[in-house]
């Protein structure tokens, strides 16, 4: 049986697309293999959102040169955001790669070099209790630092009926939780003929029997509407957890980033969300060391995070991405060690905040969807996306279980099954 190997880095969208690509190969008689050395087809699903991710792609491609010269019949394909529109140039630089295809090409649409079979809807091979479902591709925002709109193109939503059909199918195969994915998920539907709103999709999915939870990411503050907030508040299966990247606490930096909102607008959104969705868990993304960010502007970001107290903060040091407006027009003038210092300061702040937020769960019983095992322990997540570990001799996979929290940390919680003795 021919074998395939997919190497994936980057965001959840890449992971979801690799899952579907794997299913596409398996429908055509291929079997997954853990290492590239044994594979007949190798696919690299790449990311260039940061310089470090791009370096990993280049190193990986270099490492595969030796394998290609030993086994020239191996097919090497590259997809993901590293694949730009200048494929001729890519071919010239990496002649050992057989095929390049752009990110977001769902397997049912291609890639043509493998399109021998029936096509049609392709679902992940082994639906897990928790599964990602891409609902909108691309981005129309053109934040000045971001390469995504250039690589993934403009926003393209999947029809509502198609998504519902796919989720029903996943649930029949054992999925309990879906995470709807999009670079800009809260603008879902605006490009479709009947302009369905994300709130509408959520309310349709809420009626799917057997589905326990619905999440979605990533949101853009300028598209987060009261209608969507109400839907999260009112629909039982939609988890009280929202990812809303702020990026900076300075209006001047937000303007230079071309984010399209002010700090005050963002603050009001958080107030509205917290007043309508009690117990909501909030996460955000922040970039430090954006071109011209002064110590004072950095401090504004620090102060905003101290004020709003997120459950999780994803922090990145600015890294210029060739082809973006910021890389072309703005000087990357914060030294690397200063970016690192700012990053560490926020990490430390966030560790303290997360310690305090999670400590409040100590002694409480939470509902955990069990996703798998780590060592001897079962692991799963609360509705608010907290990672929880506990012991049980039974097979708990895919079950929603009441877990009493015994111990907390900024990153994870330890608990025991409600009603179980301590020994
Ligand atoms: S919203 Fe901005 S940061 Fe997010 S994918 Fe679009 S351009 Fe990039």
Boltz pocket constraint, residues with backbone or C-beta under 6 A from the ligand:
constraints:
  - pocket:
      binder: B
      contacts: [[A, 138], [A, 139], [A, 140], [A, 141], [A, 142], [A, 143], [A, 146], [A, 147], [A, 148], [A, 149], [A, 183], [A, 184], [A, 220]]
      max_distance: 6.0
